[in-house]
Amino acid sequence: MGLLRKAVEERKRHYIQKLLAAGLYQTDVHLYEMTLTELEQIYYVCCGDNTGG
């Protein structure tokens, strides 16, 4: 796996964990189908954190 792909997957896991911890989703199945940008947008809108991680 390329470095960029690995970095994107790590950030996706980061946002998925934050969304699950915030109680916004009950399962991560749907979340893994989303893009990093979609996950970030949902997190920023729902949780109000715009520090980038």
Summary of the structure (lengths in Angstrom):
residues: 53
radius of gyration: 10.8
end to end distance: 22.7
largest distance: 32.1
contacts: 114
relative contact order: 0.17
helix: 64%
strand: 0%
